[in-house]
């Protein structure tokens, strides 16, 4: 599902002050009657979103002993927002109240809170735009383009693969629980595990995070299926095992470090899955 996102999520927002000066340069623009800052605009939301992601990730990098953040991180966040913005002709409208809620959520995160928490709801961020008018099967670029279907959720999904790439269309969005199928043969229906569960691609069903000693698997976006405090021994027993401690030596690839964070032959403190790859040594 193409949610509004940046590739790896995280980050503190410093002062979110909106305001402009008059031509004299000595007076600020008036506030609302309640003394609150004026509503967000779409442009100011994008600016503050990028700042929030960048500042938070920079802080997490520094907190965990890295020199700083990759120079192109902010540009990649902005590019992600642009790629996932709704189509102008699809009818979605910017909602400043939901955008403010999203920014507040972004500014109150912990550096490790997203570690092994797949499909976590980003408060307000999935409502930054109202829904457009695209129907099931119609072309979309963002979930915001898609109207609800008989009051039920929809999302923008890959429904066709061509020689030129992927084609996205509006589809039904169905959440399923543990043990239920997370695959669908119907291109107009996308099935997702509820928050906290993962789709076991081998069995095609939703599973809970595995305890120490239980079978596990790994994936490119969520790391592994073990609970926090265990890692998947994917090239050995394929079960959850005790991770290599932070500061201990690790083999190339660092598959037994929590979050797979092996840098310069040493397990580092995990942030959230793969986020540390945006940090500079």
KEMARZA-66035 format. One record per residue (C-alpha): x, y, z; residue in three letters; residue number from 1. Coordinates in nm, 4 decimals, m for minus. Example, Ala and Ser with C-alpha at 12.3 -4.5 7.8 and 13.67 -1.06 7.14 Angstrom:
! KEMARZA-66035
PT       c1       c2       c3 torgu nupa
PT   1.2300  m0.4500   0.7800   Ala    1
PT   1.3670  m0.1060   0.7140   Ser    2
***
This chain:
! KEMARZA-66035
PT       c1       c2       c3 torgu nupa
PT   0.0000   0.0000   0.0000   Unk    1
PT   0.1343   0.3334  m0.0947   Unk    2
PT   0.0929   0.5245   0.2311   Unk    3
PT   0.2297   0.8723   0.2750   Unk    4
PT   0.5793   0.7935   0.3962   Unk    5
PT   0.9497   0.8376   0.3849   Unk    6
PT   1.1560   0.5279   0.3456   Unk    7
PT   1.2579   0.4953   0.7017   Unk    8
PT   1.0702   0.6583   0.9539   Unk    9
PT   1.1791   0.8442   1.2639   Unk   10
PT   1.2598   1.1905   1.3957   Unk   11
PT   1.2219   1.5059   1.6341   Unk   12
PT   1.0754   1.8328   1.5180   Unk   13
PT   1.2241   2.1402   1.6766   Unk   14
PT   1.0280   2.4663   1.6744   Unk   15
PT   0.7282   2.4534   1.4486   Unk   16
PT   0.6628   2.8212   1.4247   Unk   17
PT   0.4510   2.9590   1.1489   Unk   18
PT   0.4272   3.3264   1.0828   Unk   19
PT   0.5305   3.5914   0.8410   Unk   20
PT   0.6398   3.9502   0.8752   Unk   21
PT   0.4800   4.2529   0.7195   Unk   22
PT   0.6811   4.4605   0.4774   Unk   23
PT   0.8148   4.6690   0.7643   Unk   24
PT   0.9809   4.3563   0.9001   Unk   25
PT   0.8792   4.4512   1.2540   Unk   26
PT   0.5326   4.2977   1.2923   Unk   27
PT   0.4244   3.9363   1.2679   Unk   28
PT   0.1174   3.8121   1.0876   Unk   29
PT  m0.1895   3.8054   1.3145   Unk   30
PT  m0.2828   3.4859   1.4939   Unk   31
PT  m0.6305   3.3403   1.5051   Unk   32
PT  m0.8839   3.4641   1.7601   Unk   33
PT  m0.7888   3.1843   1.9999   Unk   34
PT  m0.4226   3.2885   1.9858   Unk   35
PT  m0.3217   2.9756   1.7917   Unk   36
PT  m0.0917   2.9898   1.4896   Unk   37
PT  m0.2626   3.0056   1.1500   Unk   38
PT  m0.3635   2.6747   0.9885   Unk   39
PT  m0.1036   2.4742   0.8040   Unk   40
PT  m0.0788   2.5047   0.4308   Unk   41
PT   0.0201   2.2090   0.2179   Unk   42
PT   0.3577   2.3687   0.1433   Unk   43
PT   0.4331   2.4444   0.5091   Unk   44
PT   0.3285   2.0910   0.6052   Unk   45
PT   0.5771   1.9395   0.3596   Unk   46
PT   0.8539   2.1661   0.4903   Unk   47
PT   0.7840   2.0771   0.8528   Unk   48
PT   0.7452   1.7061   0.7754   Unk   49
PT   1.0879   1.6968   0.6100   Unk   50
PT   1.2359   1.8916   0.9029   Unk   51
PT   1.0773   1.6513   1.1510   Unk   52
PT   1.2086   1.3404   0.9775   Unk   53
PT   1.5538   1.4903   0.9281   Unk   54
PT   1.5932   1.6327   1.2787   Unk   55
PT   1.4745   1.3151   1.4481   Unk   56
PT   1.6945   1.0823   1.2444   Unk   57
PT   1.9911   1.3139   1.2965   Unk   58
PT   1.9293   1.3035   1.6715   Unk   59
PT   1.9021   0.9247   1.6707   Unk   60
PT   2.2246   0.8910   1.4736   Unk   61
PT   2.4101   1.1133   1.7210   Unk   62
PT   2.2503   0.9414   2.0214   Unk   63
PT   2.3751   0.6054   1.8992   Unk   64
PT   2.7320   0.7150   1.8392   Unk   65
PT   2.7277   0.7992   1.4707   Unk   66
PT   2.8788   1.1156   1.3284   Unk   67
PT   2.5595   1.2397   1.1698   Unk   68
PT   2.3075   1.1884   0.8955   Unk   69
PT   2.3578   1.1164   0.5264   Unk   70
PT   2.3611   1.4405   0.3308   Unk   71
PT   2.0852   1.3348   0.0891   Unk   72
PT   1.8368   1.2200   0.3551   Unk   73
PT   1.6163   1.5305   0.3519   Unk   74
PT   1.5966   1.5231  m0.0270   Unk   75
PT   1.4921   1.1573  m0.0192   Unk   76
PT   1.2143   1.2313   0.2326   Unk   77
PT   1.0811   1.5157   0.0198   Unk   78
PT   1.1008   1.2984  m0.2898   Unk   79
PT   0.9004   1.0282  m0.1119   Unk   80
PT   0.6293   1.2772  m0.0160   Unk   81
PT   0.6100   1.4003  m0.3741   Unk   82
PT   0.5864   1.0487  m0.5161   Unk   83
PT   0.3013   0.9618  m0.2810   Unk   84
PT   0.1064   1.2857  m0.3107   Unk   85
PT  m0.2460   1.2443  m0.4523   Unk   86
PT  m0.3190   1.3183  m0.8147   Unk   87
PT  m0.4495   1.6761  m0.8500   Unk   88
PT  m0.7359   1.5602  m1.0694   Unk   89
PT  m0.8488   1.2859  m0.8285   Unk   90
PT  m1.0192   1.5283  m0.5895   Unk   91
PT  m0.8342   1.4711  m0.2603   Unk   92
PT  m0.8073   1.7826  m0.0415   Unk   93
PT  m0.5416   1.8781   0.2116   Unk   94
PT  m0.6632   1.8609   0.5742   Unk   95
PT  m0.4606   2.0994   0.7968   Unk   96
PT  m0.5944   1.9514   1.1228   Unk   97
PT  m0.4888   1.5957   1.0332   Unk   98
PT  m0.1558   1.7315   0.9083   Unk   99
PT  m0.0954   1.9016   1.2460   Unk  100
PT  m0.1807   1.5738   1.4220   Unk  101
PT   0.0665   1.3902   1.1985   Unk  102
PT   0.3421   1.6398   1.2761   Unk  103
PT   0.2726   1.6108   1.6490   Unk  104
PT   0.3079   1.2322   1.6218   Unk  105
PT   0.6345   1.2707   1.4313   Unk  106
PT   0.7721   1.4929   1.7057   Unk  107
PT   0.6999   1.2509   1.9909   Unk  108
PT   0.8815   0.9339   1.8890   Unk  109
PT   1.1593   0.7357   2.0472   Unk  110
PT   1.4604   0.6264   1.8465   Unk  111
PT   1.3884   0.2567   1.8974   Unk  112
PT   1.0089   0.2545   1.9047   Unk  113
PT   0.9646   0.1317   1.5488   Unk  114
PT   1.2002  m0.1630   1.5855   Unk  115
PT   1.0000  m0.4733   1.4906   Unk  116
PT   0.6647  m0.2996   1.5009   Unk  117
PT   0.5322  m0.3634   1.1522   Unk  118
PT   0.2374  m0.1792   1.0027   Unk  119
PT   0.2195   0.0698   1.2860   Unk  120
PT  m0.0421   0.3398   1.2498   Unk  121
PT   0.1127   0.6833   1.2085   Unk  122
PT  m0.1336   0.9003   1.3964   Unk  123
PT  m0.2959   1.1494   1.1607   Unk  124
PT  m0.0534   1.0865   0.8747   Unk  125
PT  m0.2957   0.8626   0.6856   Unk  126
PT  m0.5596   1.1381   0.6933   Unk  127
PT  m0.3524   1.4337   0.5756   Unk  128
PT  m0.5719   1.4463   0.2664   Unk  129
PT  m0.9406   1.3719   0.2384   Unk  130
PT  m1.0269   1.0897   0.0003   Unk  131
PT  m1.0581   1.1579  m0.3714   Unk  132
PT  m1.3187   1.0186  m0.6102   Unk  133
PT  m1.1317   0.7366  m0.7868   Unk  134
PT  m1.3294   0.4100  m0.7808   Unk  135
PT  m1.2179   0.0467  m0.7607   Unk  136
PT  m1.0037  m0.0400  m1.0614   Unk  137
PT  m0.9344   0.3221  m1.1549   Unk  138
PT  m0.5798   0.4552  m1.1805   Unk  139
PT  m0.4258   0.6078  m0.8685   Unk  140
PT  m0.0943   0.7338  m0.7354   Unk  141
PT  m0.1854   0.7534  m0.3684   Unk  142
PT  m0.4378   0.5864  m0.1392   Unk  143
PT  m0.5780   0.9372  m0.0916   Unk  144
PT  m0.6953   0.9244  m0.4543   Unk  145
PT  m0.9314   0.6356  m0.3804   Unk  146
PT  m1.2857   0.6850  m0.2559   Unk  147
PT  m1.4256   0.4441   0.0022   Unk  148
PT  m1.6115   0.1491  m0.1474   Unk  149
PT  m1.9568   0.1171   0.0103   Unk  150
PT  m1.8082   0.2755   0.3215   Unk  151
PT  m1.5228   0.0247   0.3359   Unk  152
PT  m1.1478   0.1089   0.3250   Unk  153
PT  m0.9575   0.1176  m0.0020   Unk  154
PT  m0.5925   0.1602  m0.0972   Unk  155
PT  m0.3777   0.2247  m0.4018   Unk  156
PT  m0.2203  m0.1066  m0.5015   Unk  157
PT  m0.0095  m0.2598  m0.7769   Unk  158
PT  m0.2756  m0.4372  m0.9813   Unk  159
PT  m0.0837  m0.4986  m1.3017   Unk  160
PT   0.2776  m0.5477  m1.4048   Unk  161
PT   0.3708  m0.4434  m1.7574   Unk  162
PT   0.6934  m0.4239  m1.9531   Unk  163
PT   0.7089  m0.0559  m1.8585   Unk  164
PT   0.6670  m0.1125  m1.4857   Unk  165
PT   0.3864  m0.1248  m1.2307   Unk  166
PT   0.0330  m0.0002  m1.2763   Unk  167
PT  m0.1541   0.1189  m0.9672   Unk  168
PT  m0.5293   0.1027  m0.9186   Unk  169
PT  m0.7729   0.1516  m0.6334   Unk  170
PT  m0.8509  m0.1738  m0.4514   Unk  171
PT  m1.0357  m0.2928  m0.1425   Unk  172
PT  m0.8238  m0.2794   0.1745   Unk  173
PT  m0.8936  m0.5670   0.4130   Unk  174
PT  m0.7235  m0.6185   0.7509   Unk  175
PT  m0.6987  m0.9771   0.8777   Unk  176
PT  m0.5985  m1.1359   1.2077   Unk  177
PT  m0.3595  m1.4063   1.3231   Unk  178
PT  m0.3896  m1.7287   1.1240   Unk  179
PT  m0.5943  m1.5647   0.8491   Unk  180
PT  m0.4835  m1.5466   0.4879   Unk  181
PT  m0.2809  m1.2383   0.3965   Unk  182
PT  m0.2718  m1.3139   0.0249   Unk  183
PT  m0.5368  m1.2554  m0.2385   Unk  184
PT  m0.5948  m1.3802  m0.5910   Unk  185
PT  m0.8236  m1.0861  m0.6574   Unk  186
PT  m0.6263  m0.7838  m0.7856   Unk  187
PT  m0.9054  m0.5586  m0.6578   Unk  188
PT  m0.8579  m0.6793  m0.2978   Unk  189
PT  m0.5471  m0.6256  m0.0815   Unk  190
PT  m0.5227  m0.8172   0.2456   Unk  191
PT  m0.3012  m0.6837   0.5265   Unk  192
PT  m0.2294  m0.8174   0.8738   Unk  193
PT  m0.3519  m0.6034   1.1621   Unk  194
PT  m0.0921  m0.3928   1.3422   Unk  195
PT   0.1596  m0.6059   1.5321   Unk  196
PT   0.1306  m0.9115   1.3047   Unk  197
PT   0.3386  m1.0094   1.0021   Unk  198
PT   0.2463  m1.1894   0.6826   Unk  199
PT   0.4326  m1.5210   0.6714   Unk  200
PT   0.5093  m1.5352   0.3015   Unk  201
PT   0.5725  m1.9096   0.3149   Unk  202
PT   0.2391  m1.9984   0.4742   Unk  203
PT   0.0416  m1.7025   0.3418   Unk  204
PT  m0.1094  m1.6254   0.6833   Unk  205
PT  m0.0643  m1.3589   0.9521   Unk  206
PT   0.1626  m1.4588   1.2403   Unk  207
PT   0.2666  m1.3057   1.5732   Unk  208
PT   0.6244  m1.2058   1.6492   Unk  209
PT   0.8085  m1.5235   1.7505   Unk  210
PT   0.9527  m1.5942   2.0951   Unk  211
PT   1.3042  m1.7241   2.1659   Unk  212
PT   1.3423  m2.0713   2.0142   Unk  213
PT   1.0463  m2.0458   1.7774   Unk  214
PT   1.0796  m2.0665   1.3957   Unk  215
PT   1.1326  m1.7308   1.2246   Unk  216
PT   1.1972  m1.5637   0.8926   Unk  217
PT   1.3452  m1.2377   0.7681   Unk  218
PT   1.2238  m0.9721   0.5262   Unk  219
PT   1.3617  m0.6610   0.3539   Unk  220
PT   1.1341  m0.4038   0.5210   Unk  221
PT   1.0571  m0.5371   0.8679   Unk  222
PT   1.3782  m0.7192   0.9620   Unk  223
PT   1.2812  m1.0493   1.1208   Unk  224
PT   0.9765  m1.2038   1.2825   Unk  225
PT   1.1309  m1.2456   1.6301   Unk  226
PT   1.0247  m1.0404   1.9290   Unk  227
PT   1.2458  m0.7511   2.0347   Unk  228
PT   1.5361  m0.9033   2.2266   Unk  229
PT   1.5788  m1.1984   1.9904   Unk  230
PT   1.7007  m1.2264   1.6317   Unk  231
PT   1.6389  m1.4768   1.3553   Unk  232
PT   1.9258  m1.7161   1.2930   Unk  233
PT   1.8269  m1.7207   0.9296   Unk  234
PT   2.1392  m1.8908   0.7914   Unk  235
PT   2.1525  m2.1524   1.0700   Unk  236
PT   1.8711  m2.2897   1.2823   Unk  237
PT   1.6093  m2.0503   1.1361   Unk  238
PT   1.4840  m1.9974   1.4907   Unk  239
PT   1.4872  m1.6962   1.7221   Unk  240
PT   1.8105  m1.6782   1.9218   Unk  241
PT   1.9815  m1.4412   2.1604   Unk  242
PT   2.1352  m1.1509   1.9662   Unk  243
PT   2.5030  m1.0689   1.9665   Unk  244
PT   2.5440  m0.7968   2.2337   Unk  245
PT   2.5953  m0.4345   2.1411   Unk  246
PT   2.9701  m0.3678   2.1270   Unk  247
PT   3.0612  m0.7298   2.0508   Unk  248
PT   3.2273  m0.8386   1.7283   Unk  249
PT   2.9993  m0.9418   1.4425   Unk  250
PT   3.0522  m1.1192   1.1135   Unk  251
PT   3.0036  m0.9380   0.7806   Unk  252
PT   2.6318  m0.8875   0.7312   Unk  253
PT   2.5723  m0.8775   1.1059   Unk  254
PT   2.2701  m1.1052   1.0833   Unk  255
PT   2.2834  m1.1851   1.4575   Unk  256
PT   2.2937  m0.8213   1.5680   Unk  257
PT   1.9527  m0.6835   1.6686   Unk  258
PT   1.8218  m0.4930   1.3683   Unk  259
PT   2.1158  m0.6344   1.1666   Unk  260
PT   2.3194  m0.3293   1.2702   Unk  261
PT   2.6762  m0.4499   1.2235   Unk  262
PT   2.9108  m0.1613   1.1466   Unk  263
PT   3.2882  m0.1895   1.1151   Unk  264
PT   3.2743  m0.5418   1.2595   Unk  265
PT   3.0840  m0.4406   1.5755   Unk  266
PT   2.7152  m0.4700   1.6701   Unk  267
PT   2.5710  m0.1233   1.7201   Unk  268
PT   2.2616  m0.0121   1.9096   Unk  269
PT   1.9626  m0.0654   1.6787   Unk  270
PT   1.7436   0.2305   1.5950   Unk  271
PT   1.4559   0.1056   1.3824   Unk  272
PT   1.4891  m0.1385   1.0974   Unk  273
PT   1.7654  m0.0288   0.8541   Unk  274
PT   1.7474   0.3350   0.9684   Unk  275
PT   2.1067   0.3278   1.0868   Unk  276
PT   2.2175   0.2899   0.7257   Unk  277
PT   2.1278   0.6580   0.6892   Unk  278
PT   2.3809   0.7481   0.9581   Unk  279
PT   2.7423   0.8452   0.8869   Unk  280
PT   3.0276   0.6944   1.0858   Unk  281
***
